[in-house]
């Protein structure tokens, strides 16, 4: 009892501020995202350099910047037919309706109508009249009830419900953008795996041919047995790498189909990486703007609002409640006199309830609400840090991706030039066919790094767009 009184006194002195501040504390200011300052543009690779436009607004439908109508249609299909996103859409609608129901049931008075028709048999008074009485009862009544929100419990409850609606809305927006990013990344990954598989199939074919030539050379005594075994081992190793790579490529296509809302057997054919354009102009929002457009950060902020309102509800439950109730109706033993003056019945009353002792349950509930509020503040801070890290990592990666692709293309170009030169010389009879074969193997192997680095650059660009975040364009 002393604890309740002390708490109520402190709240009164604090100006009846039953809930803590619902706005989370401002995060630490940051002029840039990464440890190393990001360049204004990347190095040029594959004929293009990406430019980072600091302070530019985010692009809601950023996947269209890849210049592929096929990719755009896949993303649109996924946003319309993905089952998980559809479930979140219905959950959001359910939360909206629950909020409306809570407002209607707590803010406004409740009015109910009732009626009764019954036939009853009751014992008579001993030694007076018949031993039993049979009679009919007709009754109709309107009842009204309303609880005054003196302590703000209803008001804070509505705030909490509204924050839950915001939270679900931002989670839906985050899921929508994540789905679009996963479809884009899945399409790029499927394209890269398909091209990698084709190159490895050609390398396996070349290795088999190399092993056959070495075997002929061994039979004539021109090559040692160890060379034959090495060639056969290389060919077998490449053959062994094909089944898992083929399975990986199929899994990527199956996953893409499911993201689009299709069954795996309806997976679309993979794109060619050459069909995808690299977005050149990449907007990079300022750190302060990022917090206003990332759905996960906004959802964490909504969680703080809800937790603050929960504290308000738990605190208000310590205060008295005043409820009014009234009813008016008519009751009679005969239907013909049901709505006459003598049949009128009514009641009116007020109820005052003040919690006295609940085994410290109310105080502990308030302490739990305060702990949840502190946890939501910490979670908000962590979400902000994660958002900054996402942008920092992708910004740092994109310049490194360009450097890696630049080196891989240089190596592939040199290997291709060597192969072209050796193939021309072979046709002129200046070099042997095995030398031409070996130069093609080096060229094909070099293209594997080029394929992977090209795909990584496209994927990291998608990751940066996703890291920027935007709730615009959401359903």
C-alpha positions in Angstrom: 0.0 0.0 0.0 2.8 2.4 0.8 4.4 1.6 -2.6 1.2 2.4 -4.4 0.7 5.7 -2.5 4.3 6.7 -3.1 4.0 5.9 -6.8 0.8 7.9 -7.1 2.3 10.9 -5.3 5.3 10.9 -7.6 3.1 10.8 -10.6 1.0 13.7 -9.4 4.2 15.8 -8.7 5.4 15.0 -12.2 2.3 16.6 -13.7 0.5 13.3 -14.3 3.0 12.1 -16.8 2.0 8.5 -16.6 4.1 7.3 -19.5 7.8 8.0 -20.5 8.6 10.0 -23.6 7.5 8.0 -26.6 10.1 9.4 -28.9 13.4 7.4 -28.8 16.5 9.4 -28.1 18.3 10.8 -31.1 21.2 8.5 -32.3 24.7 9.7 -32.5 25.3 12.1 -35.4 27.4 10.7 -38.2 28.8 12.6 -41.2 29.6 9.5 -43.1 28.8 5.8 -43.0 32.1 3.9 -43.3 35.5 4.2 -41.5 37.0 5.2 -44.9 35.3 8.0 -46.8 33.4 6.6 -49.7 34.6 7.9 -53.1 32.2 9.9 -55.3 32.4 7.1 -57.9 34.0 3.7 -58.3 36.8 2.9 -60.7 35.7 2.0 -64.2 35.0 -1.7 -64.8 33.3 -3.4 -67.7 33.1 0.1 -69.3 31.2 1.8 -66.5 31.8 3.5 -63.2 29.1 4.0 -60.6 28.5 7.4 -59.2 27.2 7.9 -55.6 24.9 10.9 -55.3 25.1 11.9 -51.7 21.9 13.3 -50.3 19.7 12.2 -53.2 16.3 10.6 -52.4 16.0 6.9 -52.4 14.3 5.1 -55.4 11.2 3.2 -54.4 11.2 0.9 -57.5 14.9 0.7 -57.8 14.9 -2.7 -59.6 13.8 -0.9 -62.8 17.2 0.7 -63.0 18.6 -2.7 -64.1 16.9 -2.1 -67.5 15.3 -5.5 -67.8 11.6 -5.8 -68.6 11.8 -9.5 -67.6 13.2 -8.7 -64.2 10.6 -6.0 -63.7 7.8 -8.4 -64.5 9.3 -11.0 -62.0 9.4 -8.5 -59.2 5.9 -7.3 -59.9 4.7 -10.9 -60.0 6.3 -11.7 -56.7 4.8 -8.6 -55.0 1.4 -9.7 -56.2 1.6 -13.4 -55.6 4.1 -14.2 -52.8 2.2 -16.1 -50.1 4.3 -14.8 -47.2 3.8 -11.2 -48.3 0.1 -11.9 -48.7 -0.1 -13.2 -45.2 1.5 -10.1 -43.8 -1.0 -8.0 -45.9 -3.9 -9.8 -44.2 -2.2 -9.5 -40.8 -1.9 -5.7 -41.3 -5.6 -5.5 -42.2 -6.4 -7.6 -39.0 -4.4 -5.2 -36.9 -6.2 -2.2 -38.5 -9.6 -3.8 -37.6 -8.5 -4.6 -34.1 -7.5 -1.0 -33.6 -10.9 0.2 -34.8 -12.6 -2.3 -32.5 -10.6 -1.2 -29.5 -11.5 2.5 -30.2 -15.1 1.6 -30.5 -15.2 -0.5 -27.4 -13.2 1.8 -25.0 -13.6 5.4 -26.2 -17.3 5.4 -26.9 -20.1 4.3 -24.6 -21.7 0.9 -25.0 -25.4 0.6 -25.6 -27.1 -2.8 -25.7 -30.7 -3.8 -26.3 -32.3 -6.9 -24.8 -35.6 -8.7 -24.7 -37.0 -11.6 -22.9 -40.1 -13.8 -23.3 -40.5 -16.7 -20.9 -43.1 -18.9 -19.2 -42.3 -19.8 -15.7 -43.6 -22.1 -12.9 -43.0 -21.1 -9.3 -44.1 -22.4 -6.0 -46.9 -20.6 -4.3 -47.0 -19.3 -0.7 -47.9 -22.1 1.7 -51.5 -22.2 2.9 -52.3 -19.2 0.6 -53.6 -19.8 -2.9 -52.6 -22.6 -5.3 -49.4 -24.6 -4.6 -47.9 -23.5 -7.9 -48.1 -20.5 -10.1 -47.8 -20.4 -13.9 -47.1 -17.1 -15.5 -45.5 -15.4 -18.5 -42.8 -12.7 -18.4 -42.3 -10.1 -21.1 -39.4 -7.7 -20.9 -37.4 -5.3 -23.1 -34.5 -3.1 -22.0 -31.9 -0.7 -23.3 -28.7 -0.5 -21.2 -25.8 2.0 -21.4 -22.4 1.9 -19.8 -19.4 4.2 -19.9 -16.1 4.3 -18.0 -14.6 7.8 -17.5 -10.9 7.8 -18.6 -9.8 9.8 -15.6 -6.3 8.3 -15.3 -5.7 7.9 -19.1 -5.8 4.1 -19.3 -8.1 4.1 -22.3 -6.1 6.9 -24.0 -2.8 5.1 -23.6 -4.4 1.8 -24.7 -5.5 3.5 -27.9 -2.0 4.9 -28.4 -0.5 1.5 -27.9 -3.0 0.0 -30.5 -2.2 2.8 -33.0 1.5 2.1 -32.5 0.9 -1.6 -33.2 -0.8 -0.6 -36.5 2.2 1.6 -37.4 4.6 -1.3 -36.4 2.8 -3.8 -38.6 2.6 -1.3 -41.5 6.4 -0.7 -41.4 7.1 -4.5 -41.1 4.9 -5.0 -44.2 6.9 -2.3 -46.1 10.2 -3.9 -45.0 9.0 -7.3 -46.1 7.9 -5.9 -49.4 11.2 -4.3 -50.1 13.1 -7.4 -48.9 11.1 -9.6 -51.3 11.9 -7.3 -54.2 15.6 -7.4 -53.3 15.6 -11.2 -52.9 14.0 -11.6 -56.3 16.6 -9.4 -57.9 19.4 -11.0 -56.1 18.0 -14.5 -56.8 17.7 -13.7 -60.5 21.3 -12.5 -60.6 22.5 -15.5 -58.7 20.6 -17.9 -61.0 22.1 -16.1 -64.1 25.6 -16.3 -62.7 25.3 -20.0 -61.7 23.9 -20.9 -65.2 26.8 -19.2 -66.9 29.3 -20.7 -64.5 27.8 -24.1 -65.2 28.2 -23.6 -69.0 31.8 -22.6 -68.6 32.6 -25.5 -66.4 30.9 -27.9 -68.8 33.2 -26.5 -71.6 36.2 -26.9 -69.2 35.2 -30.5 -68.5 35.0 -31.1 -72.2 38.4 -29.6 -72.8 39.9 -31.6 -69.9 38.5 -34.9 -71.4 40.0 -34.0 -74.8 43.3 -33.1 -73.1 43.3 -36.5 -71.3 42.6 -38.3 -74.6 45.5 -36.5 -76.3 47.8 -37.3 -73.3 46.8 -41.0 -73.5 47.7 -41.1 -77.2 51.0 -39.4 -76.5 51.6 -41.9 -73.7 51.0 -44.8 -75.9 53.5 -43.5 -78.4 56.0 -43.0 -75.6 56.0 -39.2 -75.9 54.5 -38.6 -72.5 55.2 -40.3 -69.1 52.5 -42.2 -67.3 52.4 -39.6 -64.6 51.3 -37.0 -67.1 48.5 -39.3 -68.2 47.3 -39.8 -64.7 47.4 -36.1 -64.0 45.3 -35.3 -67.1 42.8 -38.0 -66.2 42.6 -36.7 -62.6 42.0 -33.2 -63.8 39.2 -34.3 -66.1 37.6 -36.4 -63.4 37.7 -33.6 -60.9 36.0 -31.2 -63.4 33.4 -33.9 -64.1 32.8 -34.3 -60.4 32.2 -30.6 -59.9 29.4 -30.5 -62.5 26.6 -32.3 -60.6 26.7 -30.2 -57.4 27.0 -27.0 -59.5 24.0 -28.1 -61.6 22.0 -28.8 -58.5 23.0 -25.4 -57.1 21.8 -23.8 -60.3 18.4 -25.6 -60.1 18.0 -24.7 -56.4 18.5 -21.1 -57.3 15.8 -21.3 -60.0 13.4 -23.1 -57.6 13.9 -20.5 -54.9 13.3 -17.7 -57.4 10.0 -19.4 -58.5 8.8 -19.7 -54.9 9.6 -16.0 -54.2 7.5 -15.2 -57.3 4.6 -17.3 -55.9 5.1 -20.1 -58.4 5.7 -23.8 -57.9 9.3 -24.9 -58.5 8.4 -26.7 -61.7 7.3 -23.3 -63.1 10.6 -21.7 -62.5 11.5 -19.2 -65.2 14.6 -19.7 -67.4 17.6 -17.9 -66.1 18.5 -14.5 -67.5 21.9 -13.7 -69.1 24.0 -11.4 -67.1 24.4 -9.3 -70.2 20.7 -8.6 -70.1 21.1 -6.7 -66.8 22.4 -3.1 -66.9 24.5 -1.9 -64.0 22.8 1.1 -62.3 25.2 4.0 -62.8 23.7 6.8 -60.7 23.2 5.4 -57.2 21.5 7.7 -54.6 23.0 7.7 -51.1 20.8 9.2 -48.4 22.3 11.2 -45.6 22.5 9.3 -42.2 19.8 11.6 -40.8 17.5 10.9 -43.7 18.1 7.2 -43.6 16.4 7.0 -40.2 13.2 8.5 -41.7 12.9 6.1 -44.6 14.2 2.7 -43.5 11.1 0.6 -42.6 13.0 -1.4 -39.9 14.1 1.7 -38.1 10.6 3.2 -38.3 9.2 -0.1 -37.0 11.6 0.0 -34.1 10.5 3.5 -33.4 6.9 2.4 -33.4 7.8 -0.3 -30.9 9.1 2.4 -28.6 5.8 4.3 -28.9 3.9 1.1 -28.1 6.1 0.3 -25.1 5.7 3.9 -23.7 1.9 3.6 -24.0 2.1 0.2 -22.2 3.8 2.0 -19.3 1.0 4.6 -19.3 -1.7 1.8 -19.2 0.1 0.0 -16.4 0.5 3.2 -14.4 -3.1 4.3 -15.0 -4.3 0.9 -13.6 -3.1 2.1 -10.2 -5.7 4.9 -10.1 -9.4 4.9 -9.4 -12.0 4.2 -12.1 -15.4 5.7 -12.3 -18.0 3.9 -14.4 -21.6 4.9 -15.2 -24.4 2.5 -16.1 -28.0 3.0 -16.8 -30.9 1.0 -18.2 -34.5 1.6 -19.1 -37.1 -0.9 -20.2 -40.4 -2.4 -19.7 -41.5 -5.6 -18.1 -44.9 -7.2 -17.6 -46.7 -10.4 -17.1 -48.9 -9.6 -20.1 -47.8 -8.6 -23.5 -50.7 -6.2 -23.9 -49.4 -4.1 -21.0 -45.7 -4.4 -21.9 -45.1 -0.8 -23.0 -47.5 1.0 -20.6 -46.4 3.3 -17.9 -46.8 0.9 -14.9 -44.6 -1.6 -16.8 -41.6 0.8 -16.9 -38.4 -0.4 -15.2 -35.1 1.6 -15.0 -31.9 1.8 -13.1 -29.0 4.2 -12.9 -25.8 4.0 -11.0 -22.1 5.0 -10.7 -19.2 2.8 -9.6 -15.9 3.9 -8.1 -13.2 1.3 -8.0 -9.7 1.9 -6.4 -7.2 -0.9 -6.4 -6.1 -1.6 -2.8 -4.3 -4.9 -2.8 -3.5 -7.2 -5.7 -0.5 -9.0 -4.3 1.8 -6.3 -5.8 0.7 -7.5 -9.3 -0.1 -4.0 -10.5 3.2 -2.6 -9.4 5.1 -5.5 -10.9 3.2 -5.1 -14.2 4.3 -1.4 -14.2 7.9 -2.4 -13.6 7.6 -5.0 -16.4 6.3 -2.3 -18.7 9.2 0.0 -17.8 11.6 -2.8 -18.5 10.0 -3.5 -21.9 10.2 0.2 -22.7 14.0 0.3 -21.8 14.4 -2.8 -24.0 12.6 -1.1 -26.9 15.0 1.9 -26.6 18.0 -0.4 -26.7 16.5 -2.3 -29.7 15.9 0.9 -31.5 19.6 2.0 -31.0 20.7 -1.4 -32.3 18.5 -1.2 -35.3 19.9 2.2 -36.2 23.5 0.9 -35.9 22.6 -2.1 -38.1 21.1 0.3 -40.7 24.3 2.4 -40.7 26.4 -0.8 -41.0 24.3 -2.1 -44.0 25.0 1.1 -45.9 28.7 1.2 -44.9 29.3 -2.4 -45.9 27.7 -2.1 -49.3 29.3 1.3 -50.1 32.7 -0.1 -49.2 32.0 -3.3 -51.2 31.0 -1.6 -54.4 34.3 0.1 -55.0 36.1 -3.2 -54.2 33.8 -5.0 -56.5 34.7 -2.7 -59.3 38.4 -3.2 -58.6 38.0 -6.9 -58.6 36.0 -7.0 -61.8 38.6 -4.7 -63.4 41.4 -7.1 -62.6 39.3 -10.2 -63.6 38.4 -8.6 -66.9 42.1 -7.7 -67.6 43.1 -11.3 -66.8 40.3 -12.7 -69.0 41.1 -10.4 -71.8 44.8 -11.4 -71.7 43.9 -15.0 -71.6 41.5 -14.6 -74.6 44.1 -12.8 -76.6 46.6 -15.6 -75.9 44.0 -18.2 -76.9 43.2 -16.3 -80.1 46.9 -16.0 -81.0 47.6 -19.6 -80.2 44.5 -20.8 -82.2 45.6 -18.7 -85.2 49.1 -20.1 -85.0 47.7 -23.6 -84.7 45.7 -23.1 -87.9 48.9 -22.0 -89.6 50.7 -25.0 -88.2 53.1 -23.0 -86.0 52.0 -24.6 -82.7 50.5 -27.9 -81.7 46.8 -28.5 -81.0 47.5 -29.3 -77.3 49.0 -25.8 -76.8 45.9 -24.3 -78.4 43.7 -26.4 -76.1 45.6 -25.4 -73.0 45.3 -21.7 -73.9 41.5 -22.1 -74.3 41.4 -23.8 -70.9 43.2 -20.8 -69.3 40.8 -18.4 -71.0 37.7 -20.3 -69.9 39.0 -20.5 -66.3 39.7 -16.8 -66.3 36.1 -16.0 -67.3 34.8 -17.8 -64.2 36.2 -15.0 -62.0 34.8 -12.4 -64.4 31.3 -13.9 -64.2 31.4 -14.1 -60.4 32.7 -10.5 -60.0 30.1 -9.1 -62.4 27.4 -10.9 -60.5 28.8 -9.7 -57.1 28.8 -6.1 -58.4 25.2 -6.3 -59.5 24.1 -8.0 -56.2 25.9 -5.5 -54.0 24.2 -2.7 -55.9 20.9 -4.2 -55.1 22.0 -4.6 -51.5 22.8 -0.8 -51.3 19.4 0.1 -52.8 17.8 -2.2 -50.2 19.9 -0.6 -47.4 18.7 2.8 -48.3 15.2 1.8 -47.6 12.0 3.6 -48.5 8.3 3.0 -47.5 7.2 4.9 -50.6 5.4 2.7 -53.2 4.3 0.2 -50.6 0.8 -1.3 -51.0 
